[in-house]
C-alpha cells in the first residue's frame, strides 16, 4: 500500500490548477480570433424583412430611405407626391412641396413655412388613420423626424406613405361598361355614408372632385382629405342654413338649425357634389333602359339638394341588388327565351357586331339570366344568337356574347349557345 505524502498532494493540486488555466487560455484565444467573430455585430445584424401591403407593421423613416424608383406623380400647393418601390410593392409618398405655392408665397422664415406645410401632412395622416375605410386610402406609415425642416431632398423631411392608386379621368369613366361604373357608384355611396356617420361626426369634403380620388385595384378611394370640415356649420337661425349650388351659388333648400348646427348640411352637400362630379357620369348612361329613368330622377333630386348621403347610399345598394337579380325585367321580356333553341357545349366563330360605344369589336354584356340575354338579342335586328360564358361579373351576372350569325358553329366546353329560331 502506497502512502500518500503531503508533498505529493501539493504537486497534484498545482498541476490540476495549471491545467485549468491552460484550458481557459485556449478558449479565450479561439473566441477573439477574426474567424470566430460574427459577421455583423448584434445591433447591426440584418433584420429579416417583415413588411408587405398586408402587414400591420407601420413603415418609418428608415424604410422610406430604402425606397427605390422614386418618381414624381403629382403636385399641389402644399404637397409633392412620389411613387416608389419597396420590396415588390409600389407605394405613394407625400412630402412637402418645397417649390409649391404655399412655400413660395410664404413670407415667414423658410423653417416656419416648411413647418406649416408639414403640419398639413401630419394632420392628414391622422385623419386618414381615423377614417380607415375600404374607400379611404390606406396609410402604410410616416416619417416625422426630430428636425422637421431640411433644405435638402424632400424625402429627408416629413412624409406620409400610402397605397398607390391610379388617377381618374372622364374619358376613363366613359369607356367603362355599366358593371364597372356601377361598382364605382356603389363605392361613392359607401364613402358618402361613411363621411356622414364618421367617428369625428358629419364631415364635409369641400373639394369633392375626381382629382381627390384614385383607383386601387378597381376600388374607388379618396386620397386627399386635408380639406375636410368636421361637423355641420354653426347657426343661430335656419336662415343661415341655406344649401347652395357650388357652381351657380343658387339657393336650393334651407335646412333646419337644430342645437346650434345646420342639421344634415354636410350630408346634403356631399351628395350634391358627388352627383355633379361622379354619379351623373356613372349611372344614367349604358344602364338597362328600365333603370335609366329612376337614375335620371335621382340625378334631378340630387341637383336640387333634395337627397342626403344616407338616402343616396341606400338607393345605390338597392340598385346593385335589383341589377344583379334582373328585377327590372317584366314577365313578357323573360318569356323571349322561348324564341331560342339551346345547344350546350357549342360556340360560334366570328359573327361579331358592336352594341355599345365602349366595345367596337364585339357585343358583350352581363345578364341576370338567359331570359334577359334573349330579350336583349331580340332588341337588335342583327342579333341571331348569343353564347353564355362560364364567367361572371362582380355583381354575379353572367357574361353573354351576342352574334350576328349562327352558321359557323363549333364545339366548346362550358359554353351554352342560344340560337334565335329561324336563324340556324
N, C-alpha and C positions, 0 to 999 in steps of 0.2 A: 504494500500500500504506500502510494506516494504521498509524502507530506507536503502540503502547500505552505510555502513561506510567505511572510508579509511582503517581501520584495517582489516575488512573482506576481502577487495580486496587483501591486502598484504598476508593474510593467504592463499587465493585461489591460488595466483601465486606461493607461496612457495610449496604448496602441489603438484601442477602440475609439477614443476621442479624436485621435489623428485621422482615423478612417472616416468618421462622420464629417470632419472638416473638409477633407478632400472631396467627398461626395457633394457637399454644399457648394464648393468652388466650381465643380464641373457643371452643376445645374445652373448656377449664376452665369457662367461663361456662355453656355448654349443659349440662354434666354436673351442675352444682349447682342447676339450676332445679327447682322443685317438679314440673313436668310430666314431668321426666325421671327422677324417683326411683321406685324400685319401690314398689308398693302396700303390701307388707309387708317388713320387714327380713328378711334371710336367715334369722335364727334363729327368726322368728315366722311364716314362710311356712306356710300351712295344708298339713298333710300329707294326701295322698290316702288315703282310708280303705282299710285293708288287712286288715280282720278280718271274718270271719263264723264260723259254728259249725264249719266245716270247716278253719279256719285253724290253723296251727301257732303263730301269734304269741300269747303269753300276755298277757292283759289286766292292767293295773296300776292304780294309784291314780287317775291322770288319767282313764282310761277309766271307772272306776266313778263318778267325779264327773259324767260326762256321761250317766249312765243316766236314763231318764225313766219316768213312770208307776209309780213305786215304790209297792208295796202289800204290807202285812204278810200273809203266807200261813201262818205257823206260828211257834210259840214253844215253848221248853223252859226248863229250869232255867238253862241256860248261854247258849243261842243264840236270836236273833231272826232269822227268815228272811223276806226280801222277794222278790217277783218284780219284774222291771224290764225295760224295753225298751232295746235298744242296736242301732241301725242295722238294724231289721227283725227282730231275734231277741229272743225272750223268754228271760231267764236267771233263775237263783236267786242270791240274795246272802245269805250267812250272816254275821251280825255278833254282837257281844257283846250279850246281853240285859241292858241296864243296870238294868232293873226286875225282872229274874228272880230266882229263888230263890237262886242262887249269889252274886249281888251283894248282895241284901237281907240274907241271913243271914251274910254275911262280916263278921267283927269287926275285920279289919285295915283300914288306911287305904284309901280308895277306889282310889288308884293301884295298890296291891298287889292288891286284889281284882280289879280290871279286868285286870291282867297275868295273874293265874291263869286267868281265863276266856279271855283272848286266847290263852294258851298252848295251851288245848284245841283252839281253832280252828286254830292253826298246826300242831299235831300231826296233826289230822285232814286238813289239806291234804296233808301229807307222806304219810300213809297212803294216801289216795285216789290220789295220783300213783304210789306204789309198786305199788299193787294194780290198776293200769289193766287193765280187762277190759270186754267188752261188757255185762256185768251189774253193773258198778260205775259209779256216777255219774261223769261226766267233769268234770274241773276245767278251767275256761277261764282262770283267773287268780286273783290275790290282791293284797291291799294290806296291807303291814306297814310303817306309817310309822315314821320315826325316833323320833317322840314317840308312844309306844304309847298312853298314857292321854289321853283327851279327854273332858271333861264335856259336850260338845256333842252334835250329831246323831250317831247310831251309825255312819253311813256315813263319817264322817271318821276312824274308827279302823280296827282290824284287820277285814278282811273277806275272805271266800272267794267266788269266783264259779264256779258250776257249771251244768250242764244244768238246765233246768226240767222238772219232772215232775209228774204228777197223782197225788194220794193214792189209796190203795186202800181199799175198804170191802167187808164181807161181802156186802152187797146187790149191789154191782157184780160181784163174782166169781160169785155165784149166777145172775145174769142173763146171763152169757156162755154161748155154746154150747160144746160139748165141744172143738171145734177151737181156740177161743180159750183155753180153760182148759188144754188140753194144751200150748199154746205157753208159757204161764206156768209150768207144771210143769217143762217142759224147761229154762226159764231158772233155776228153783230148783235143779235138778240140776247145771247147769253152774256156778252160783255155789258150791254145796257142794263141788264138785270143785276149784274154784279156791282156796277157803279151805283145803282140806285139803293142797294142794300149792303154797301161795303162796311167793313169793320170800323171805318172812320166816319160813317154817316153818308148821306147822299152826296155824291161827287159830281162835279160839272167838268167836262172836258172843254175848255174854252177854245181849243184848236182841234176840233174833230174833223180832221182831213185825212185823205188817203196817205199823205206823206208821214203821218204819225204811226202808220201800221206797216207790218211786214208779214210775209207768209213763211211759216216754219213747217216744213213737211206737210204742206197743204192746209195748215190751220192758220186762221187769221189771228194776229196778236198785236196789241198795242205796244209800241216800243218806246214811246216818248210821253212821259207823264209829268214833266216839270211845269206844265201849265194847268194843273188841276186846281179847282176851287173846292174846298171842303165845307160842306154844309150849305143849305139853301140860303139865298140872300136875306139879310135882315130887313125888317119892315115895322112900321107902326100902324099903317092902314093898308087895305087891299089895293088902293090906287097905286101903291109902289110896287105892285106885283104883276105888272104888265109883261106878258111874253111877246117879244117882238121877233119878226123875221130877221135873221142875221144879215141878210143881203139887202133888203129894202127898208129895214127899220120900221116896217108897218106893224102896228099892234094887232096881234092875233087874238089873244084871250087874256083875261085878267083873272089871276088865281087868288085864293083866299090867304089873307095874312092871319096866321094862327100861331100863337105863342111867340110872337116876335120874328117869325120866319115866313117867307113866301112858300107855303106848303106845296111840295111836288114840283117846284120850279126847275130844279136841276134835271129831274127825270123827264120832264116835258121837253126841255131844250135839247138835251142829249138825243132824244128820239127824233126831234125835228132835224137836227144836224146829221144824224145817221141816215135819215131818209134822203137828204139832199146830196150827201157825198157817197153813199153806198147803195141803199135799198132800191132807189129808183133805177140803178143800173143792173141790179141783181135779180129782181123779182118779175117785173111785168113782161119782159120780152123772152120768147123762147119757151115759155111755160105751156102746158096743155091749155088749149083755148078756154076750157071751162074754169081755169084758175086765173086767167088774165083779168077778168072783171073784178073778182074780190081783191086781187093785188092792186089794181088801179084805185079801187075805193080806199084801200088802206093808205096808199100814197097821198090821196087827196086829203084824208083826215089828218095825216101827219103834217102835210104842208100848211094846214090851218091850225096846227097846235092843239089838236083835239085828243091826241093819244099820248099816254105816258110810256115810259120804258117797260114797265111791267106788262102792260097790255100788248106791246109790240113783241116782247119775248114770248108770251103765251100764244099769240097769233102764229108766230113762226114755228113754234114747237108743234102746234096743231097742223100747220101746213105740211110739215115734214111727215107727220103720221098719215094724213089724208093722201099725200102724194105717193107714199110708199105702198099704201093699200089700194090705190086707184079708186078711192071713194067718190071721185068726181064723175065716174063713168055711169051712164044710165044702163038699164037692162037691155034696151034696144042696141046700144053700142056694143055691149059684151056679146050679144047674140050674133054679131057679124062673123064670129068664129065658125058658124055653121056653113058659111060660104067658102070654106077652105078644106082641103084634104090634107092629111098629115102623113109624113114619111119619116120615121125615126132612123137616125144614122145616115142621113143624106144631106149634102150641101149643094151649092151652085157656084160654079166658077164665073167670075166676071159679072156682067149684067148689073153693074153698079150705077147708081144715079144719086145726085145730091138733093137733099131735102132741107138743109139748114145752111146758113151763111158761115157757120163755124167749121164745116167739113165739106169742101168742094169735091172730094173724091168718092165719097160713099154716103149712104143714108143709114146712119147708126143711131139708135135711140134706146133708152131704157124703158121697160114696160112693166107694169104691175102684174100682168097676166097675159097668156096667149090671146085672150079676148081683146085686150087693149091693142096688141100688135095687129090683130086682124082689122080692128076699126081704123087704126092709123093707115094701114095699107089701102083700105077702101077709100080713104080720102084723096090718095094720089093716083091720078089716072094711069101713070106709067108703072105703078106697082103691080107686079104679077105674083110675088111670093115673098116670104120672109123666113129667116132662119133664127132660131133661138140658140145662143151660145151657152156654154157652161160657165158663164161669167155673170157677176152681179155687181151693181154699183154700191156705194156706201149706204144707200137707202134700203138695200135689199131688193131692188128692182133688177130684173133680168135684162141682159143686153140682147137686142134684136138688130139684125141687119136686113134691110129691105132690098129686093131685087126687081129688076125690070123684065126679067125673063126667067122661065123655069125649064129651059131646054137642055142646058149643059149641066146635068146632074152627075154627082159622083159620091161615092161612099165616104163618110167622115164620122168617126166615132164621137159620141157625146154631143151631137148636134141634132136638132129636130127641125125638119123642113115643113113649112106650111105653104101649099100652092093654091092660089085662087082658082076655084073651079072654072073650067073652060080655058085655062091658060097652060095646061100641061103639054 
